[in-house]
């Protein structure tokens, strides 16, 4: 309700997504974005803590890949997050990109956690 109020009452130029803690939250965001398809979306799929520890279950990452990335203009995962999204635990940035690019228009895999 709050997000719809902001989008209705304010001039929003873009949306940036971060950590989504559950698949239900992913579904809620998908519904919101589908109601506002004109908004460019930056998806920064926060799936690991600063030190590399897990912030949730990998199925949240899979839901983001399948349902949010196609609605986004760009995704900016770090390499550990790209590995989760791509389901390639030891994948290189190039291998992860090859698996993720069918889902997203633009992809920037950043370094992180010593990678």
N, C-alpha and C positions, 0 to 999 in steps of 0.2 A: 504494500500500500504506500509506504514512504517513497519508494523509488518511482512509482507511477505519479505520485504527487509532484515530485521534483521534475520529472520529465514533462509533466503537463504545465507546470507553473513557471518553469525556468527555460532559458535558452541553453540547451546542452549541445556542445559541439562534438563531443566524443565520449566514449566510455572506456575505462581501463579496468580490467578485471585482475584480481590477485587470487589469494587463497580462498577456495570454496571447500568447506569442510565435509560435504556429503553429496551423494548423488541427488538427493532431494533439492539441495541448494543449486546444483547445476541445472536441474529441471526448471526451477523457479527463474533463474537467470535466462535460460533459453526462452521461456514464455515471454519474459519482459522484452528481450531483444527482438523476438519475432513480432511483437506489437509495435516496435520502433525500428523498422528495417533501414531507415535512412541514416541511422547513427553509425559512424565508423567505430569499430571495437578493437582495442588492443588487449590481447589475452596474454597475461604474464602468469602462467600456471604455477603458482607457488605450491610445490609438492614436497619440498624438503626445507628443514630449518637451516639457518645460517651455517651451522656446523655439519650439515649433511644428514641430520636425523630425520626420520619420517614424520610428516605432519598429518598423515591420514592413510587411508587404505588406497592401494593402487587402483581400485575400481573407480575412484573419483577421477583419476588421471585418464582412465579409459573413457569415462563419460565425457570428460572435457574434449578429448580427441574426437569422439564420434559426434557430439552434439554442439559443442561450443566453437571449436576451431572452424567449422564450415561457415559460421556466422560472423567470424572475425576477419578483420583486414590483415592483421599481423599477429603472430605469436612470438613471444620472446623467452622461451625456456632456457635455463642453463643446461649444461650437458647432462647432469644427473636426472633432471626433470624430463629432458628430451628422451632419455633412455626409458623412463617409465612410460611416457606417452607412446613411444614406438614399440614398447615391449621387447627391447633389446638391451638386457642388463649390462653387457660389455660393449655395446655399439659405439662406433666412432660418431663424430658429429655428422659426417657425410652419410653414414649408414642410417642414422636416425632421420636425417633430412629426407632421404629417399623414401622412407616409410611414411613420413608426416606430410610431405608436400601435396599428396592427393587430397588432404583434408583442409588445407589452408592456403590462401593466396600468397602470403609472404611469411617467411620464417627467418628468425635471427636466433641462432643457438649461441648463447654466451658461455663464457668460461664460468668456473665456480667450483668451490670446494677442492681446490688444488688441481683441477683438470686444465 
